[in-house]
Structure formats: structure tokens, C-alpha cells
Amino acid sequence: MATVTLPTMQDLSYHPDKLPTTTPEAVETLANILRFKIAHETKRDEYTLTVLCGVILYRHLNRFQKNKVIEMIRNEDHIHRTDKDELIWFCTDMSVQPRWWLWSLTTNELQDIFDGNSKMKEILTKVGVGATVISALEILWEKMSAGKISRKSWVFIVASTWAHIEGKQYENAKKEMDRRTPNIKPKASNYY
């Protein structure tokens, strides 16, 4: 049987200057990118680093590589059981909806989201929908208390909530883009 090659830190589209050079720091950095609190018992070694790289690039791997990543996650000698469940959840979740996890997107996919959200933010600002969700809820509460909720109020509330969500996604996409090579053409990767 052929050996399955798994991704490494060099295969990630992050700018090398923004990634640490030691393995334990790299494990912590990738866990932070995943917004994942790694258990104290999970080892901060090359094995765990390979697993985290595999999770980030999971949707770009072939089926043999995906199987190997899941097999490695299940190895409780390296990955603590509480971490195992969450890492497997990341893999299955991003297979369903990759946009939930910006770190799983290619730089081009991320740029499309970033550009789309920039345009939407500009349009909503011109229309005057800049209220926060809290102010929209205050208006809703006031209208509900008075027994009057007009169609315009509902449209405003929905638009404000959507603008808030789009704004958050824009901020998150910007953070993810900042970790990647900003002014240089993205490096070629075997995975995307």
C-alpha cells in the first residue's frame, strides 16, 4: 500500500512571517486560528501539528488523506479525547458548509467573500442601515410595548441584523486575509 502524504505548515497559505518557527508555538497558533482551545493533555508535537494542518486543509484533501487525518485524530496517544471530538467535528462541519470556517477557504474564495462583504457594507451604509442589533432590538421592544410594529420596522430590524452579521463576517475575513500573503501573489499549494 502506498504511503499517504499529509500537508505540512508549508502547504498552508499563511505568510511565513506570521507563523512561529517552533513546533509547540505552531500548534498553539493553528489551534488559535481554528478558535480551538487545545487540551493540556494533547501533545504539542509534529504529530499534532500535522493533524491541525490536515484539519485546516481537510476539504482540499483526497479521500485517502482525509481518512488518514481522521485516523490520526483518533489516536489518543497524541490527541486528547476531548480534542478528538472537536477536531472531527471541524472536518465534518466544513464539508457541509466551508464558509462557516474561513480558514478552510482558498485565498480566492476568501477574497470573493471579502469583496462581496465590502460591497454590501458600502451599499448598506449608503442606504442608512448602520444600526447595531442592540439598537434594532430596542426599537422592536419599544414598538412591541406600544402595540405597533409596522412592516418598515420589521424590514429595518432584519436589515440591521443582516448588516451586523455581514459586518462580523467582513471583519473575520479581513483577519484571515491578513494572515495570508497580502501584497505578494499567493504561493502555489498542492492542495489549493
BAKOL-506013 format. One record per residue: residue number from 1; residue in three letters; x, y, z of N, C-alpha, C, CB in turn. Coordinates in Angstrom, 3 decimals, padded with zeros to 6 digits, m for minus. Glycine has a CB too. Layout:
<recs>
REC   n res      n.x      n.y      n.z     ca.x     ca.y     ca.z      c.x      c.y      c.z     cb.x     cb.y     cb.z
REC NUM ALA        X        Y        Z        X        Y        Z        X        Y        Z        X        Y        Z
...
</recs>
This chain:
<recs>
REC   n res      n.x      n.y      n.z     ca.x     ca.y     ca.z      c.x      c.y      c.z     cb.x     cb.y     cb.z
REC   1 MET  000.829 m001.178  000.000  000.000  000.000  000.000  000.878  001.248  000.000 m000.946 m000.005  001.206
REC   2 ALA  000.504  002.232 m000.780  001.277  003.468 m000.907  001.156  004.320  000.353  000.810  004.268 m002.130
REC   3 THR  002.198  005.086  000.612  002.205  005.983  001.756  001.349  007.206  001.441  003.651  006.401  002.123
REC   4 VAL  000.561  007.628  002.396 m000.293  008.801  002.233  000.485  010.021  002.720 m001.648  008.639  003.017
REC   5 THR  000.639  011.003  001.838  001.339  012.238  002.182  000.339  013.246  002.718  002.095  012.814  000.957
REC   6 LEU  000.627  013.761  003.888 m000.256  014.739  004.512  000.360  016.141  004.436 m000.539  014.352  005.980
REC   7 PRO m000.481  017.171  004.509  000.024  018.538  004.408  000.881  018.941  005.612 m001.136  019.502  004.264
REC   8 THR  001.728  019.924  005.379  002.585  020.480  006.421  002.323  021.985  006.509  004.097  020.186  006.128
REC   9 MET  003.026  022.647  007.393  002.875  024.102  007.541  003.175  024.830  006.229  003.803  024.624  008.652
REC  10 GLN  004.099  024.294  005.432  004.452  024.930  004.163  003.306  024.893  003.159  005.672  024.259  003.567
REC  11 ASP  002.363  023.993  003.339  001.222  023.883  002.432  000.096  024.862  002.776  000.688  022.466  002.454
REC  12 LEU  000.155  025.451  003.961 m000.858  026.431  004.351 m000.586  027.741  003.617 m000.864  026.651  005.898
REC  13 SER m001.626  028.497  003.354 m001.455  029.733  002.594 m001.118  030.929  003.472 m002.703  030.026  001.812
REC  14 TYR m000.679  030.687  004.696 m000.326  031.772  005.593  001.070  032.287  005.296 m000.423  031.321  007.039
REC  15 HIS  001.239  033.577  005.496  002.538  034.200  005.275  003.524  033.632  006.293  002.446  035.758  005.385
REC  16 PRO  004.691  033.181  005.840  005.652  032.535  006.754  006.057  033.423  007.934  006.896  032.133  005.985
REC  17 ASP  006.084  034.745  007.723  006.462  035.650  008.813  005.413  035.693  009.918  006.688  037.050  008.272
REC  18 LYS  004.208  035.235  009.626  003.132  035.290  010.612  002.934  033.965  011.330  001.843  035.700  009.945
REC  19 LEU  003.812  033.004  011.053  003.739  031.704  011.721  004.995  031.486  012.552  003.563  030.560  010.689
REC  20 PRO  004.867  030.895  013.717  006.039  030.652  014.564  006.935  029.563  013.992  005.602  030.270  015.972
REC  21 THR  008.149  029.525  014.503  009.117  028.553  013.993  009.212  027.300  014.851  010.475  029.191  013.892
REC  22 THR  008.823  027.368  016.118  008.894  026.172  016.958  007.583  025.385  016.859  009.188  026.556  018.435
REC  23 THR  007.699  024.102  016.981  006.528  023.227  016.857  005.457  023.508  017.914  006.961  021.780  016.953
REC  24 PRO  005.800  023.613  019.206  004.751  023.888  020.198  004.013  025.209  019.932  005.360  023.920  021.595
REC  25 GLU  004.758  026.245  019.534  004.125  027.528  019.220  003.254  027.413  017.977  005.187  028.618  019.020
REC  26 ALA  003.719  026.646  016.994  002.940  026.450  015.768  001.628  025.732  016.071  003.755  025.653  014.732
REC  27 VAL  001.673  024.735  016.947  000.457  024.012  017.340 m000.517  024.987  017.992  000.791  022.835  018.312
REC  28 GLU m000.032  025.816  018.904 m000.889  026.795  019.582 m001.454  027.813  018.584 m000.099  027.521  020.692
REC  29 THR m000.643  028.270  017.650 m001.090  029.250  016.659 m002.186  028.670  015.778  000.087  029.717  015.795
REC  30 LEU m001.992  027.463  015.278 m003.014  026.843  014.432 m004.287  026.565  015.231 m002.481  025.538  013.813
REC  31 ALA m004.140  026.176  016.487 m005.322  025.974  017.335 m006.073  027.292  017.497 m004.918  025.404  018.725
REC  32 ASN m005.358  028.393  017.657 m005.999  029.709  017.766 m006.698  030.097  016.470 m004.966  030.775  018.138
REC  33 ILE m006.094  029.790  015.339 m006.723  030.072  014.042 m008.031  029.295  013.934 m005.767  029.703  012.865
REC  34 LEU m008.023  028.061  014.426 m009.231  027.240  014.412 m010.234  027.680  015.485 m008.865  025.772  014.614
REC  35 ARG m009.818  028.610  016.346 m010.613  029.024  017.512 m010.939  027.808  018.368 m011.920  029.741  017.070
REC  36 PHE m009.884  027.114  018.688 m009.962  025.822  019.341 m009.039  025.843  020.552 m009.586  024.671  018.364
REC  37 LYS m009.593  025.610  021.714 m008.801  025.556  022.949 m008.292  024.144  023.109 m009.637  025.995  024.200
REC  38 ILE m007.010  023.971  022.835 m006.406  022.643  022.850 m006.216  022.175  024.300 m005.049  022.651  022.091
REC  39 ALA m006.553  020.933  024.563 m006.454  020.375  025.921 m005.002  020.286  026.356 m007.112  018.981  025.989
REC  40 HIS m004.806  020.437  027.655 m003.455  020.375  028.223 m002.800  019.027  027.924 m003.499  020.617  029.745
REC  41 GLU m003.603  017.965  027.891 m003.067  016.620  027.696 m002.656  016.326  026.253 m004.082  015.610  028.136
REC  42 THR m003.147  017.108  025.305 m002.763  016.889  023.906 m001.319  017.344  023.717 m003.720  017.653  022.928
REC  43 LYS m000.534  016.499  023.083  000.876  016.813  022.886  001.044  017.921  021.850  001.648  015.561  022.455
REC  44 ARG  002.007  018.779  022.083  002.337  019.868  021.139  003.565  019.443  020.336  002.603  021.236  021.897
REC  45 ASP  003.371  018.431  019.489  004.476  017.861  018.732  004.171  017.880  017.233  004.763  016.427  019.201
REC  46 GLU  005.083  017.328  016.443  004.922  017.285  014.982  003.652  016.535  014.582  006.146  016.622  014.330
REC  47 TYR  003.332  015.500  015.318  002.126  014.712  015.037  000.883  015.605  015.110  002.001  013.527  016.037
REC  48 THR  000.749  016.330  016.205 m000.405  017.213  016.391 m000.387  018.341  015.365 m000.420  017.792  017.820
REC  49 LEU  000.790  018.841  015.043  000.908  019.887  014.029  000.411  019.369  012.673  002.377  020.374  013.919
REC  50 THR  000.768  018.148  012.320  000.299  017.538  011.075 m001.221  017.384  011.092  000.971  016.168  010.857
REC  51 VAL m001.768  016.982  012.232 m003.221  016.839  012.356 m003.897  018.187  012.120 m003.604  016.278  013.752
REC  52 LEU m003.396  019.246  012.758 m004.012  020.566  012.610 m003.909  021.086  011.178 m003.361  021.559  013.566
REC  53 CYS m002.776  020.840  010.523 m002.643  021.206  009.100 m003.659  020.420  008.270 m001.190  020.932  008.585
REC  54 GLY m003.823  019.150  008.596 m004.801  018.315  007.896 m006.229  018.796  008.105 m004.678  016.878  008.353
REC  55 VAL m006.538  019.266  009.298 m007.879  019.789  009.573 m008.116  021.061  008.764 m008.063  020.068  011.089
REC  56 ILE m007.147  021.963  008.758 m007.304  023.223  008.019 m007.491  022.969  006.527 m006.086  024.133  008.244
REC  57 LEU m006.763  022.011  005.984 m006.836  021.731  004.545 m007.766  020.565  004.212 m005.451  021.436  004.010
REC  58 TYR m008.539  020.098  005.162 m009.337  018.879  005.028 m010.173  018.836  003.753 m010.241  018.737  006.214
REC  59 ARG m010.891  019.892  003.440 m011.782  019.844  002.276 m011.029  019.835  000.944 m012.728  021.024  002.309
REC  60 HIS m009.711  020.057  000.984 m008.901  020.054 m000.234 m008.111  018.755 m000.403 m007.946  021.235 m000.224
REC  61 LEU m008.250  017.858  000.544 m007.507  016.595  000.507 m008.264  015.537 m000.290 m007.240  016.087  001.933
REC  62 ASN m007.503  014.540 m000.776 m008.185  013.408 m001.419 m008.718  012.480 m000.332 m007.219  012.634 m002.389
REC  63 ARG m009.489  011.481 m000.729 m010.159  010.650  000.277 m009.179  009.854  001.136 m011.121  009.699 m000.401
REC  64 PHE m008.040  009.469  000.588 m007.055  008.729  001.379 m006.441  009.632  002.451 m005.950  008.153  000.467
REC  65 GLN m006.159  010.873  002.050 m005.612  011.833  003.011 m006.639  012.169  004.093 m005.164  013.116  002.290
REC  66 LYS m007.901  012.331  003.697 m008.959  012.610  004.674 m009.071  011.471  005.680 m010.311  012.827  003.964
REC  67 ASN m009.054  010.258  005.185 m009.119  009.096  006.078 m007.936  009.067  007.040 m009.158  007.799  005.264
REC  68 LYS m006.757  009.397  006.538 m005.551  009.404  007.372 m005.640  010.479  008.454 m004.300  009.631  006.504
REC  69 VAL m006.159  011.665  008.102 m006.310  012.739  009.090 m007.258  012.286  010.202 m006.841  014.042  008.417
REC  70 ILE m008.399  011.705  009.830 m009.362  011.231  010.830 m008.731  010.128  011.688 m010.655  010.709  010.140
REC  71 GLU m007.993  009.236  011.068 m007.308  008.166  011.806 m006.313  008.755  012.810 m006.578  007.211  010.827
REC  72 MET m005.573  009.787  012.384 m004.602  010.428  013.274 m005.299  011.157  014.423 m003.725  011.410  012.484
REC  73 ILE m006.432  011.787  014.133 m007.185  012.492  015.181 m007.622  011.506  016.259 m008.421  013.219  014.583
REC  74 ARG m007.981  010.306  015.859 m008.489  009.292  016.806 m007.399  008.659  017.668 m009.207  008.202  016.048
REC  75 ASN m006.143  008.954  017.400 m005.026  008.389  018.156 m004.915  009.110  019.501 m003.690  008.504  017.351
REC  76 GLU m005.429  008.491  020.557 m005.455  009.122  021.872 m004.089  009.162  022.556 m006.429  008.401  022.752
REC  77 ASP m003.071  008.569  021.940 m001.717  008.708  022.479 m001.190  010.124  022.241 m000.768  007.669  021.840
REC  78 HIS m001.718  010.806  021.234 m001.285  012.166  020.909 m002.387  013.203  021.112 m000.800  012.220  019.479
REC  79 ILE m003.600  012.861  020.725 m004.727  013.799  020.765 m005.664  013.391  021.901 m005.490  013.829  019.394
REC  80 HIS m005.878  014.290  022.845 m006.773  014.003  023.970 m008.197  013.783  023.471 m006.738  015.152  025.002
REC  81 ARG m008.940  012.943  024.154 m010.287  012.570  023.682 m011.230  013.765  023.538 m010.902  011.567  024.636
REC  82 THR m011.093  014.786  024.376 m011.963  015.956  024.215 m011.610  016.733  022.951 m011.860  016.873  025.442
REC  83 ASP m010.347  016.759  022.609 m009.910  017.425  021.376 m010.319  016.620  020.150 m008.387  017.632  021.384
REC  84 LYS m010.264  015.304  020.285 m010.614  014.407  019.174 m011.999  014.726  018.635 m010.552  012.939  019.625
REC  85 ASP m012.968  014.813  019.510 m014.348  015.062  019.076 m014.488  016.396  018.352 m015.290  015.028  020.274
REC  86 GLU m013.855  017.428  018.892 m013.968  018.747  018.274 m013.255  018.807  016.926 m013.404  019.810  019.204
REC  87 LEU m012.109  018.168  016.803 m011.385  018.168  015.525 m012.153  017.406  014.450 m009.990  017.554  015.702
REC  88 ILE m012.757  016.288  014.827 m013.587  015.545  013.859 m014.798  016.388  013.471 m014.046  014.171  014.450
REC  89 TRP m015.360  017.102  014.429 m016.497  017.983  014.163 m016.119  019.062  013.155 m016.997  018.627  015.467
REC  90 PHE m014.914  019.651  013.289 m014.449  020.649  012.309 m014.448  020.049  010.906 m013.027  021.161  012.673
REC  91 CYS m013.906  018.843  010.784 m013.792  018.201  009.468 m015.162  017.944  008.845 m013.024  016.884  009.587
REC  92 THR m016.076  017.422  009.622 m017.400  017.124  009.058 m018.199  018.399  008.820 m018.181  016.187  009.990
REC  93 ASP m018.069  019.362  009.706 m018.790  020.621  009.579 m018.368  021.392  008.332 m018.570  021.474  010.815
REC  94 MET m017.075  021.477  008.088 m016.607  022.249  006.925 m016.942  021.525  005.623 m015.085  022.496  007.014
REC  95 SER m017.140  020.235  005.693 m017.566  019.511  004.499 m018.991  019.904  004.121 m017.471  017.990  004.723
REC  96 VAL m019.810  020.234  005.121 m021.185  020.653  004.884 m021.235  022.109  004.436 m022.031  020.456  006.146
REC  97 GLN m020.528  022.991  005.145 m020.573  024.417  004.831 m019.211  025.048  005.103 m021.677  025.126  005.655
REC  98 PRO m018.331  025.105  004.088 m016.985  025.639  004.296 m016.942  027.117  004.683 m016.184  025.442  003.057
REC  99 ARG m017.956  027.896  004.312 m017.932  029.321  004.638 m018.059  029.586  006.130 m019.039  030.033  003.906
REC 100 TRP m018.487  028.575  006.907 m018.536  028.741  008.352 m017.131  028.837  008.921 m019.296  027.583  009.004
REC 101 TRP m016.177  028.250  008.244 m014.796  028.214  008.713 m013.919  028.889  007.668 m014.323  026.748  008.983
REC 102 LEU m013.637  030.162  007.830 m012.885  030.928  006.836 m011.487  030.357  006.613 m012.784  032.385  007.268
REC 103 TRP m010.914  029.733  007.620 m009.572  029.174  007.480 m009.541  027.992  006.516 m009.044  028.744  008.836
REC 104 SER m010.692  027.421  006.181 m010.718  026.280  005.259 m010.830  026.719  003.798 m011.877  025.357  005.605
REC 105 LEU m010.999  028.007  003.580 m011.193  028.513  002.215 m009.873  028.791  001.524 m012.035  029.779  002.234
REC 106 THR m009.896  028.686  000.206 m008.728  029.112 m000.560 m008.649  030.633 m000.476 m008.807  028.625 m002.055
REC 107 THR m007.511  031.175 m000.819 m007.358  032.627 m000.795 m008.332  033.282 m001.767 m005.913  033.024 m001.139
REC 108 ASN m008.564  032.678 m002.927 m009.523  033.234 m003.885 m010.948  033.202 m003.344 m009.454  032.469 m005.200
REC 109 GLU m011.347  032.108 m002.699 m012.679  032.025 m002.098 m012.843  033.077 m000.997 m012.926  030.612 m001.528
REC 110 LEU m011.807  033.235 m000.211 m011.830  034.226  000.857 m011.911  035.638  000.285 m010.591  034.084  001.746
REC 111 GLN m011.176  035.885 m000.775 m011.206  037.206 m001.422 m012.596  037.499 m001.973 m010.158  037.284 m002.557
REC 112 ASP m013.274  036.500 m002.514 m014.647  036.689 m003.006 m015.585  037.105 m001.877 m015.163  035.398 m003.666
REC 113 ILE m015.469  036.470 m000.723 m016.289  036.843  000.429 m015.946  038.252  000.873 m016.091  035.850  001.591
REC 114 PHE m014.670  038.528  000.952 m014.196  039.840  001.391 m014.714  040.937  000.464 m012.656  039.869  001.443
REC 115 ASP m014.609  040.703 m000.838 m015.084  041.692 m001.817 m016.596  041.849 m001.757 m014.661  041.289 m003.234
REC 116 GLY m017.318  040.743 m001.669 m018.778  040.791 m001.588 m019.251  041.514 m000.342 m019.351  039.389 m001.614
REC 117 ASN m018.602  041.252  000.786 m018.988  041.918  002.024 m018.629  043.393  002.000 m018.330  041.246  003.211
REC 118 SER m017.526  043.746  001.340 m017.158  045.158  001.207 m018.225  045.906  000.428 m015.789  045.305  000.515
REC 119 LYS m018.671  045.318 m000.672 m019.710  045.954 m001.496 m021.017  046.059 m000.730 m019.928  045.166 m002.799
REC 120 MET m021.400  044.996 m000.007 m022.645  045.007  000.751 m022.575  046.047  001.854 m022.937  043.620  001.340
REC 121 LYS m021.431  046.145  002.524 m021.263  047.129  003.594 m021.408  048.545  003.034 m019.885  046.958  004.282
REC 122 GLU m020.839  048.779  001.866 m020.934  050.090  001.217 m022.383  050.422  000.853 m020.053  050.127 m000.042
REC 123 ILE m023.095  049.457  000.304 m024.497  049.670 m000.076 m025.347  049.951  001.155 m025.049  048.445 m000.834
REC 124 LEU m025.184  049.140  002.205 m025.985  049.327  003.417 m025.683  050.664  004.088 m025.732  048.183  004.399
REC 125 THR m024.435  051.108  004.024 m024.082  052.403  004.590 m024.756  053.526  003.815 m022.562  052.594  004.592
REC 126 LYS m024.763  053.428  002.477 m025.407  054.454  001.649 m026.910  054.497  001.890 m025.126  054.197  000.166
REC 127 VAL m027.512  053.334  002.115 m028.953  053.268  002.358 m029.273  053.786  003.762 m029.471  051.817  002.184
REC 128 GLY m028.290  053.784  004.647 m028.506  054.285  006.002 m028.777  053.205  007.017 m029.631  055.239  006.008
REC 129 VAL m028.483  051.968  006.657 m028.680  050.865  007.596 m027.348  050.620  008.286 m029.203  049.562  006.872
REC 130 GLY m027.124  051.346  009.359 m025.881  051.182  010.095 m026.124  050.883  011.558 m025.033  052.415  009.962
REC 131 ALA m027.352  050.689  011.931 m027.677  050.456  013.331 m027.183  049.090  013.777 m029.183  050.576  013.560
REC 132 THR m026.901  048.983  015.041 m026.471  047.699  015.581 m027.687  046.853  015.892 m025.602  047.889  016.843
REC 133 VAL m027.445  045.601  016.144 m028.529  044.693  016.503 m029.185  045.153  017.801 m028.007  043.247  016.642
REC 134 ILE m028.392  045.654  018.744 m028.954  046.091  020.022 m029.939  047.242  019.805 m027.829  046.523  020.990
REC 135 SER m029.561  048.234  018.988 m030.492  049.347  018.760 m031.735  048.863  018.019 m029.804  050.477  017.962
REC 136 ALA m031.579  047.891  017.129 m032.741  047.337  016.429 m033.669  046.630  017.416 m032.292  046.359  015.320
REC 137 LEU m033.088  045.904  018.366 m033.908  045.239  019.375 m034.602  046.244  020.291 m033.052  044.288  020.203
REC 138 GLU m033.901  047.354  020.581 m034.534  048.403  021.389 m035.753  048.980  020.668 m033.522  049.528  021.706
REC 139 ILE m035.614  049.197  019.373 m036.736  049.718  018.585 m037.873  048.700  018.574 m036.289  050.050  017.134
REC 140 LEU m037.537  047.431  018.377 m038.551  046.385  018.369 m039.284  046.340  019.707 m037.914  045.020  018.063
REC 141 TRP m038.536  046.396  020.806 m039.143  046.359  022.131 m040.082  047.548  022.339 m038.058  046.346  023.212
REC 142 GLU m039.629  048.711  021.918 m040.449  049.923  022.036 m041.740  049.783  021.235 m039.661  051.158  021.557
REC 143 LYS m041.637  049.300  020.017 m042.819  049.119  019.161 m043.748  048.051  019.733 m042.395  048.738  017.728
REC 144 MET m043.144  046.980  020.245 m043.971  045.922  020.815 m044.708  046.428  022.045 m043.115  044.701  021.173
REC 145 SER m044.024  047.218  022.861 m044.648  047.775  024.070 m045.824  048.673  023.717 m043.619  048.562  024.893
REC 146 ALA m045.686  049.411  022.633 m046.753  050.319  022.210 m047.834  049.592  021.417 m046.177  051.455  021.374
REC 147 GLY m047.595  048.348  021.109 m048.568  047.575  020.332 m048.542  047.884  018.845 m049.944  047.823  020.857
REC 148 LYS m047.461  048.525  018.382 m047.361  048.878  016.958 m046.044  048.344  016.393 m047.458  050.427  016.756
REC 149 ILE m046.170  047.458  015.489 m044.986  047.020  014.742 m045.365  047.096  013.274 m044.515  045.552  015.156
REC 150 SER m044.757  048.029  012.577 m045.072  048.217  011.163 m044.169  047.347  010.312 m044.929  049.695  010.759
REC 151 ARG m044.523  047.241  009.058 m043.723  046.479  008.105 m042.337  047.105  007.968 m044.427  046.415  006.730
REC 152 LYS m042.282  048.439  008.001 m040.994  049.136  007.889 m040.087  048.785  009.066 m041.208  050.664  007.822
REC 153 SER m040.677  048.656  010.243 m039.879  048.296  011.421 m039.267  046.918  011.264 m040.736  048.344  012.687
REC 154 TRP m040.056  045.969  010.794 m039.532  044.628  010.588 m038.433  044.616  009.539 m040.648  043.684  010.183
REC 155 VAL m038.617  045.360  008.455 m037.584  045.438  007.411 m036.315  046.038  007.996 m038.076  046.282  006.199
REC 156 PHE m036.462  047.095  008.789 m035.303  047.730  009.410 m034.567  046.757  010.325 m035.732  048.969  010.199
REC 157 ILE m035.326  046.029  011.126 m034.725  045.082  012.071 m033.987  043.972  011.326 m035.806  044.477  012.993
REC 158 VAL m034.623  043.426  010.326 m033.981  042.363  009.544 m032.735  042.900  008.849 m034.964  041.776  008.503
REC 159 ALA m032.833  044.077  008.243 m031.684  044.668  007.542 m030.547  044.979  008.516 m032.108  045.952  006.799
REC 160 SER m030.870  045.493  009.689 m029.847  045.807  010.691 m029.144  044.549  011.175 m030.470  046.545  011.877
REC 161 THR m029.919  043.515  011.435 m029.344  042.250  011.879 m028.435  041.676  010.799 m030.453  041.243  012.237
REC 162 TRP m028.906  041.711  009.573 m028.109  041.206  008.456 m026.827  042.024  008.297 m028.929  041.239  007.150
REC 163 ALA m026.939  043.357  008.416 m025.761  044.228  008.300 m024.750  043.896  009.398 m026.174  045.725  008.382
REC 164 HIS m025.246  043.631  010.604 m024.352  043.279  011.709 m023.616  041.963  011.420 m025.149  043.167  013.027
REC 165 ILE m024.352  040.976  010.950 m023.753  039.675  010.632 m022.747  039.827  009.499 m024.844  038.645  010.249
REC 166 GLU m023.126  040.566  008.448 m022.216  040.791  007.322 m020.959  041.530  007.790 m022.924  041.592  006.203
REC 167 GLY m021.140  042.498  008.695 m020.003  043.244  009.224 m019.048  042.352  009.986 m020.479  044.362  010.117
REC 168 LYS m019.584  041.429  010.785 m018.751  040.481  011.525 m017.999  039.558  010.573 m019.609  039.654  012.492
REC 169 GLN m018.714  039.078  009.541 m018.063  038.199  008.577 m016.958  038.962  007.841 m019.096  037.628  007.571
REC 170 TYR m017.213  040.227  007.535 m016.213  041.074  006.882 m014.967  041.195  007.768 m016.802  042.481  006.577
REC 171 GLU m015.172  041.466  009.064 m014.044  041.583  009.993 m013.261  040.274  010.074 m014.541  041.987  011.391
REC 172 ASN m013.980  039.162  010.183 m013.312  037.862  010.266 m012.566  037.530  008.981 m014.325  036.768  010.572
REC 173 ALA m013.157  037.855  007.829 m012.489  037.611  006.549 m011.235  038.477  006.449 m013.448  037.900  005.360
REC 174 LYS m011.295  039.698  006.944 m010.127  040.589  006.909 m009.001  040.029  007.776 m010.511  042.009  007.386
REC 175 LYS m009.342  039.529  008.976 m008.322  038.926  009.843 m007.657  037.737  009.149 m008.947  038.479  011.184
REC 176 GLU m008.484  036.906  008.517 m007.947  035.729  007.834 m007.071  036.150  006.658 m009.089  034.813  007.348
REC 177 MET m007.507  037.164  005.909 m006.705  037.660  004.777 m005.385  038.241  005.273 m007.490  038.731  003.977
REC 178 ASP m005.399  038.905  006.425 m004.177  039.492  006.975 m003.144  038.434  007.332 m004.503  040.320  008.202
REC 179 ARG m003.595  037.216  007.672 m002.654  036.133  007.980 m002.005  035.578  006.721 m003.366  035.010  008.730
REC 180 ARG m002.644  035.855  005.593 m002.136  035.315  004.332 m001.223  036.326  003.657 m003.297  034.933  003.393
REC 181 THR m000.592  035.928  002.597  000.347  036.788  001.893 m000.397  037.970  001.291  001.098  036.004  000.799
REC 182 PRO m000.259  039.181  001.874 m001.079  040.304  001.443 m000.705  040.940  000.108 m001.032  041.330  002.468
REC 183 ASN  000.539  041.285 m000.108  000.917  042.050 m001.307  001.680  041.233 m002.339  001.749  043.231 m000.910
REC 184 ILE  001.792  039.956 m002.069  002.520  039.074 m002.966  001.530  038.040 m003.488  003.741  038.393 m002.246
REC 185 LYS  001.698  037.617 m004.723  000.816  036.582 m005.263  000.890  035.361 m004.349  001.211  036.207 m006.737
REC 186 PRO m000.281  034.806 m003.950 m000.268  033.642 m003.062  000.595  032.516 m003.628 m001.695  033.138 m002.828
REC 187 LYS  001.359  031.883 m002.740  002.223  030.802 m003.182  001.387  029.607 m003.636  003.188  030.390 m002.060
REC 188 ALA  001.969  028.848 m004.517  001.287  027.652 m005.027  001.235  026.612 m003.917  002.012  027.080 m006.294
REC 189 SER  000.134  025.895 m003.851 m000.024  024.822 m002.885 m000.474  023.580 m003.626 m001.032  025.205 m001.770
REC 190 ASN m000.099  022.437 m003.128 m000.542  021.192 m003.732 m002.009  020.928 m003.429  000.313  020.032 m003.242
REC 191 TYR m002.573  021.700 m002.490 m003.934  021.438 m002.048 m004.945  022.446 m002.552 m003.979  021.405 m000.570
REC 192 TYR m004.525  023.677 m002.762 m005.402  024.677 m003.373 m004.616  025.823 m003.944 m006.399  025.196 m002.367
</recs>
